[in-house]
Amino acid sequence: MPKESNQKLKMLYLLKILSENTDETHHMGMNEIIDKLALNGIKAERKSIYSDIEELKFFGVDIICEKNKTFGYYIGSRDFELPELKLLVDSVQCSKFITEKKSLELIHKLEALTSRHNANKLQRQVYVADRVKNLSEIIYYNVDSLHEAIYDGYKIAFKYYEYSPDKERVLRNNGDDYVVSPYSLTYSDDNYYLICHYPKHEGGLSHFRVDKMADIRILKEKCEDVRTVTDEDFNLGEYSKKIFSMYAGKTQTVQILCHNSVINPVIDRFGENVMVRKEDDEHFIVTAKIFASPTFFAWVFTFGDRMKIISPTDTVDRFKEMIKGVYNNYEETVQSDDI
């Protein structure tokens, strides 16, 4: 680019230089700023730079002049502070559905939001190579298509697959399309799920893992009103408290006898507003609406004798049958080993 063109971009280059090279602990003196501008083919005098800095400050850029032992300028507050960027980097690197390649790309973009000195601190937090990561980037396009359909209120069609014991993808529903009314996307247990209404599934709402959806198409047919397929107004926050790992089931109000030591996991699971009443000095009873799924039973089993489902009776019986099935499975193994 000709030098005279660069001269017109002086203020933009000045902002870029300060953004990339300065922060609260790294300042730039006037001579250093002039030298950096010269490297970009821009000749500048102190007076013009002072004027440009004032213009940038008037525009809203937080440029601070340090006048202590070493005179210099630096960018103060930014759109994202370093602790916020660290949180975003941690979220990216811990997300299983984001591929290793995309994780590194996203983190590199986050690094551009701070100085190069602070960017190095973010780089030291990057450990994505050994994490279990999704190998396909198709999920990004899936999420984008689903958001578009949800926003516009249109039904979608897609294929859905599962894995065989040979780790091959096998289409469900005999390879036919699933046609659903999408309502919301949620994130649970390191996976994205679509919450929707699929007419062939009884019980109102269904869940599909986004990374197992393929060939998503947005149809020109409006979604069914969520209020017509649920017993109450749909609230994602409340709805998510009732489900365990996105396994749907019959909604039930259950009562669980709990030892006082498990109050924290109970609140973590159901929220602070969950109904709790004291049973005796060592126990309390929690009442909550849940989907009585195998994953719910597994959660209860995690706490051993510190948690016991006491109602309704059919849910208690189902839990007992599950425990018997597990016991019998190991009982057969023990007998076989004794022979």
C-alpha positions in Angstrom: 0.0 0.0 0.0 1.4 3.5 -0.9 2.8 5.5 2.0 0.3 8.3 1.5 -2.5 5.8 1.9 -1.0 4.6 5.2 -0.8 8.1 6.4 -4.6 8.4 6.2 -4.9 5.3 8.4 -2.6 6.7 11.1 -5.2 6.8 13.8 -6.3 3.2 13.1 -2.7 2.0 13.2 -2.2 3.9 16.4 -5.2 2.2 18.0 -3.9 -1.2 16.7 -0.4 -0.6 18.1 -1.7 0.4 21.6 -4.2 -2.5 21.7 -1.7 -5.2 20.8 1.3 -3.9 22.8 0.0 -2.3 26.0 -2.0 -3.1 29.1 -1.8 -2.1 32.8 1.7 -3.4 33.2 3.1 -2.6 29.7 3.2 1.0 28.6 4.5 2.6 25.4 6.4 5.9 25.3 6.0 8.4 22.6 9.3 7.5 20.8 8.3 3.8 20.8 4.9 4.7 19.3 6.6 6.8 16.6 8.9 3.9 15.7 6.0 1.5 15.5 4.1 3.8 13.2 7.2 4.2 11.0 7.4 0.4 10.6 4.0 0.7 9.0 5.1 3.4 6.6 3.6 6.2 8.7 5.6 9.3 9.5 4.2 11.1 12.6 5.1 14.0 14.9 4.5 14.1 18.6 1.9 16.8 18.3 -0.2 14.9 15.8 -0.1 11.7 17.9 -1.2 13.7 21.0 -4.1 14.9 19.0 -5.0 11.4 17.7 -4.9 10.0 21.2 -7.3 12.7 22.4 -9.6 11.9 19.4 -9.6 8.2 20.3 -10.3 9.0 24.0 -13.3 11.1 22.9 -14.5 8.2 20.7 -14.5 6.0 23.9 -11.2 4.2 23.9 -9.8 4.0 27.4 -6.2 5.3 26.8 -4.4 6.1 30.0 -1.3 8.2 30.3 1.1 7.0 33.0 3.2 9.9 34.4 5.1 8.2 37.2 8.7 7.1 36.8 8.3 6.1 33.2 6.0 8.2 31.0 3.9 6.1 28.7 0.4 5.2 27.3 -1.6 2.1 27.6 -5.1 0.7 27.0 -7.0 0.5 30.3 -10.4 -1.2 30.3 -11.4 -3.3 27.3 -14.6 -5.0 26.1 -13.2 -8.2 27.8 -11.0 -8.2 30.8 -8.3 -10.9 31.3 -10.3 -12.9 33.9 -13.3 -12.9 31.5 -11.2 -14.2 28.6 -9.8 -16.9 30.8 -13.3 -18.1 31.6 -14.1 -18.1 27.8 -10.9 -20.0 27.0 -11.7 -22.6 29.7 -15.2 -23.1 28.4 -13.9 -23.6 24.8 -11.2 -26.1 25.8 -13.5 -28.0 28.0 -16.3 -28.3 25.5 -16.3 -31.8 24.1 -18.4 -31.0 21.1 -15.9 -28.4 19.8 -13.1 -30.0 17.7 -9.5 -29.6 18.6 -8.9 -27.6 15.4 -11.9 -25.3 16.1 -10.9 -24.9 19.8 -7.5 -23.6 18.8 -9.0 -21.3 16.2 -11.5 -19.8 18.7 -8.8 -19.4 21.4 -6.6 -17.6 18.9 -9.4 -15.2 18.2 -10.0 -14.6 21.9 -6.3 -13.8 22.3 -6.7 -11.0 19.8 -9.1 -9.3 22.3 -6.2 -8.4 24.7 -2.6 -7.4 24.5 0.1 -9.8 23.2 1.5 -10.0 26.8 -1.9 -11.1 28.2 -2.4 -13.4 25.2 0.6 -15.3 26.3 -1.1 -16.0 29.6 -4.1 -17.4 27.8 -1.8 -19.6 25.7 -0.4 -21.2 28.9 -4.0 -22.3 29.7 -4.5 -24.1 26.4 -4.4 -27.9 26.8 -6.8 -29.3 24.2 -4.7 -31.9 22.5 -5.4 -34.7 25.0 -9.0 -34.0 25.6 -11.8 -36.0 24.2 -13.1 -33.9 21.3 -15.7 -34.3 18.6 -14.0 -35.1 15.3 -16.5 -33.4 13.1 -17.2 -29.7 12.6 -20.7 -30.5 11.2 -22.2 -29.6 14.6 -21.4 -25.9 14.1 -23.6 -25.9 10.9 -26.2 -27.9 12.7 -26.5 -25.5 15.6 -26.7 -22.5 13.1 -29.5 -24.2 11.2 -31.4 -25.0 14.3 -31.1 -21.5 15.7 -32.4 -20.2 12.4 -35.4 -22.6 12.4 -36.2 -21.8 16.1 -36.0 -18.1 15.5 -38.3 -18.2 12.4 -40.6 -20.8 13.9 -40.3 -23.4 11.2 -40.3 -27.2 11.5 -37.2 -29.1 10.5 -36.5 -32.5 9.0 -33.3 -34.5 9.7 -31.8 -38.0 9.8 -30.7 -39.4 13.2 -28.1 -42.1 13.8 -26.6 -44.2 16.5 -23.5 -46.4 16.7 -23.4 -50.2 16.2 -21.1 -52.4 18.3 -18.7 -52.1 15.4 -18.7 -48.4 15.8 -20.5 -47.8 12.5 -23.2 -45.2 12.1 -26.6 -46.7 11.7 -29.6 -44.5 10.8 -32.6 -44.8 13.1 -36.3 -44.7 12.0 -35.3 -47.0 9.1 -33.5 -44.1 7.6 -36.6 -42.0 7.3 -36.7 -38.4 8.2 -37.6 -37.1 11.6 -39.9 -34.1 11.2 -40.2 -32.0 14.4 -41.1 -28.6 15.8 -37.9 -27.2 17.3 -38.3 -25.0 20.4 -34.9 -24.7 22.1 -31.3 -25.8 22.3 -29.8 -26.7 25.6 -26.4 -28.0 26.8 -26.2 -30.9 29.2 -23.4 -33.4 30.0 -21.0 -32.0 27.4 -23.6 -32.3 24.6 -26.0 -30.0 22.7 -29.6 -31.2 22.7 -32.6 -30.0 20.6 -35.8 -29.8 22.6 -38.7 -30.3 20.2 -42.0 -31.9 19.6 -41.9 -35.2 17.6 -45.5 -36.4 17.0 -44.6 -40.1 17.1 -43.1 -39.8 20.6 -45.7 -39.7 23.4 -45.4 -37.4 26.4 -45.1 -34.0 24.8 -41.4 -32.9 24.3 -38.5 -35.0 22.9 -34.8 -34.5 22.9 -32.2 -35.2 20.2 -28.5 -34.9 20.4 -27.3 -32.3 17.9 -24.1 -34.1 17.0 -26.1 -37.2 15.9 -28.4 -35.2 13.6 -27.6 -35.2 9.9 -29.0 -33.6 6.8 -30.9 -31.0 8.6 -33.4 -29.1 6.4 -35.7 -26.2 7.4 -39.2 -26.8 6.1 -41.8 -24.1 5.1 -44.2 -25.3 7.7 -44.8 -23.4 10.9 -44.1 -25.2 14.2 -46.8 -26.3 16.5 -47.4 -24.0 19.4 -45.4 -25.4 22.4 -48.4 -24.7 24.6 -50.5 -27.2 22.7 -48.0 -30.1 23.2 -47.2 -29.5 26.9 -49.4 -29.3 30.0 -48.0 -26.0 31.0 -46.1 -23.0 29.5 -42.7 -24.1 28.4 -39.9 -22.7 30.5 -36.4 -24.1 29.7 -35.0 -23.4 33.1 -37.7 -25.2 34.9 -37.9 -27.9 32.4 -34.2 -28.7 32.7 -34.5 -29.3 36.4 -36.9 -32.2 35.8 -34.7 -34.1 33.4 -31.5 -36.1 34.0 -29.0 -36.3 31.1 -31.8 -35.6 28.5 -33.4 -39.0 29.0 -37.2 -38.4 28.7 -39.8 -40.2 30.7 -43.1 -39.7 32.4 -43.2 -36.6 34.5 -43.8 -37.4 38.2 -43.7 -35.8 41.5 -41.4 -37.8 43.7 -40.5 -37.8 47.3 -37.0 -38.8 48.4 -35.8 -39.4 51.9 -32.3 -38.0 52.2 -29.6 -37.8 54.8 -28.6 -34.3 55.8 -25.2 -34.8 54.2 -26.7 -34.7 50.7 -28.5 -31.4 50.9 -25.9 -29.7 48.6 -26.2 -32.2 45.7 -30.0 -31.9 46.1 -29.9 -28.1 45.7 -27.4 -28.3 42.9 -29.8 -30.7 41.1 -33.2 -29.1 41.8 -32.4 -25.5 42.7 -32.8 -23.5 45.9 -36.5 -23.3 45.6 -37.0 -27.1 45.8 -39.5 -28.2 48.5 -37.6 -29.6 51.5 -39.0 -30.5 54.9 -37.3 -32.0 58.0 -38.1 -35.6 58.7 -35.9 -36.0 61.9 -32.6 -34.8 63.2 -30.6 -36.6 60.5 -33.0 -36.7 57.5 -35.1 -34.5 55.3 -37.6 -35.2 52.5 -37.3 -33.5 49.2 -40.3 -33.2 46.8 -39.6 -32.5 43.2 -41.0 -33.0 39.7 -38.8 -35.2 37.5 -38.7 -37.5 34.5 -38.5 -40.9 36.1 -35.8 -42.2 33.8 -33.0 -44.7 34.3 -30.6 -41.8 34.6 -32.6 -40.4 37.5 -32.4 -43.8 39.2 -28.7 -43.9 38.6 -28.4 -40.5 40.3 -30.3 -41.7 43.4 -28.2 -44.9 43.5 -25.0 -42.7 43.5 -25.8 -41.8 47.1 -26.3 -45.3 48.4 -28.1 -45.6 51.7 -28.1 -41.8 52.1 -31.0 -41.4 49.6 -34.3 -43.4 49.3 -37.2 -42.9 47.0 -40.4 -43.2 49.1 -43.1 -42.2 46.6 -44.9 -42.8 44.3 -45.1 -46.5 44.7 -44.7 -47.4 41.0 -41.5 -45.4 40.8 -40.2 -47.2 43.9 -41.1 -50.5 42.3 -39.3 -49.6 39.1 -36.2 -48.6 41.1 -36.3 -51.9 42.9 -36.5 -53.9 39.7 -33.5 -52.0 38.3 -31.5 -52.9 41.4 -32.5 -56.5 41.2 -31.5 -56.6 37.5 -28.1 -55.3 38.3 -27.7 -57.7 41.3 -28.8 -60.7 39.2 -26.3 -59.8 36.5 -23.4 -59.9 39.0 -24.9 -62.9 40.8 -24.7 -64.9 37.6 -21.1 -63.8 37.1 -20.1 -64.9 40.7 -21.7 -68.3 40.2 -19.9 -68.8 36.9 -16.6 -67.9 38.5 -17.2 -70.5 41.3 -17.7 -73.3 38.8 
